[in-house]
Amino acid sequence: MGATNPIVPIWWDPGLVLLAVATLLWFVVTLVSIARSRLTVPLKLVCALLALAMPIIGGIVWFASRKSLERSVSRTG
């Protein structure tokens, strides 16, 4: 008898692994981008915690607002 589950498709496991690897890669790219930005350390920490709490959405928010955040920090400091 095989150990396959008739309810779960066979592509499910590799698909989830691929999704997990893509999410991890997205998270790492986001963290590297945050670390290389010209933001202050406390603001970098807040952005990194946001990316940690919500890896996909946090990365999207970071890349969408990165330029405006850097502009506002360079104007004030």
C-alpha positions as CSV (number, residue, x, y, z in Angstrom):
1,M,0.0,0.0,0.0
2,G,1.2,3.5,-0.9
3,A,1.4,6.3,1.6
4,T,-0.2,8.8,-0.7
5,N,-3.2,10.7,0.4
6,P,-6.0,10.5,-2.1
7,I,-7.5,13.9,-1.0
8,V,-4.4,16.0,-1.3
9,P,-3.0,16.4,-4.8
10,I,0.5,15.2,-5.4
11,W,1.8,18.7,-6.4
12,W,0.7,20.2,-3.1
13,D,3.9,19.5,-1.1
14,P,6.4,20.9,-3.7
15,G,4.0,23.8,-4.3
16,L,4.0,24.7,-0.6
17,V,7.8,24.3,-0.4
18,L,8.2,26.6,-3.4
19,L,5.9,29.2,-1.8
20,A,7.8,29.0,1.5
21,V,11.2,29.5,-0.3
22,A,9.8,32.4,-2.3
23,T,8.4,34.0,0.9
24,L,11.8,33.6,2.7
25,L,13.7,35.0,-0.3
26,W,11.3,38.0,-0.4
27,F,11.8,38.6,3.4
28,V,15.6,38.5,3.1
29,V,15.5,40.9,0.1
30,T,13.3,43.2,2.2
31,L,15.6,43.1,5.2
32,V,18.7,43.8,3.1
33,S,16.9,46.7,1.5
34,I,15.9,48.1,4.9
35,A,19.4,47.7,6.3
36,R,20.9,49.5,3.3
37,S,18.5,52.4,3.4
38,R,19.4,55.9,4.7
39,L,16.8,55.7,7.5
40,T,17.6,56.2,11.2
41,V,18.3,53.0,13.2
42,P,15.0,53.2,15.2
43,L,13.0,53.6,12.0
44,K,14.9,50.7,10.4
45,L,14.0,48.6,13.4
46,V,10.3,49.5,13.1
47,C,10.3,48.6,9.4
48,A,12.1,45.3,10.0
49,L,9.6,44.4,12.7
50,L,6.8,45.2,10.3
51,A,8.4,43.0,7.7
52,L,8.9,40.2,10.3
53,A,5.3,40.4,11.4
54,M,3.9,40.4,7.9
55,P,6.6,39.1,5.5
56,I,4.7,39.5,2.2
57,I,2.6,42.6,3.0
58,G,5.4,44.2,5.0
59,G,7.8,43.9,2.0
60,I,5.2,45.4,-0.3
61,V,4.6,48.3,2.0
62,W,8.4,48.8,2.4
63,F,9.1,48.9,-1.3
64,A,6.1,51.1,-2.0
65,S,7.0,53.7,0.7
66,R,10.8,53.4,0.7
67,K,11.5,56.6,-1.3
68,S,9.1,58.8,0.5
69,L,10.4,57.6,3.9
70,E,14.0,58.3,2.9
71,R,13.1,61.7,1.5
72,S,11.3,62.7,4.7
73,V,14.2,61.5,6.9
74,S,16.7,63.4,4.7
75,R,14.6,66.6,5.0
76,T,14.3,66.5,8.7
77,G,17.8,65.3,9.6
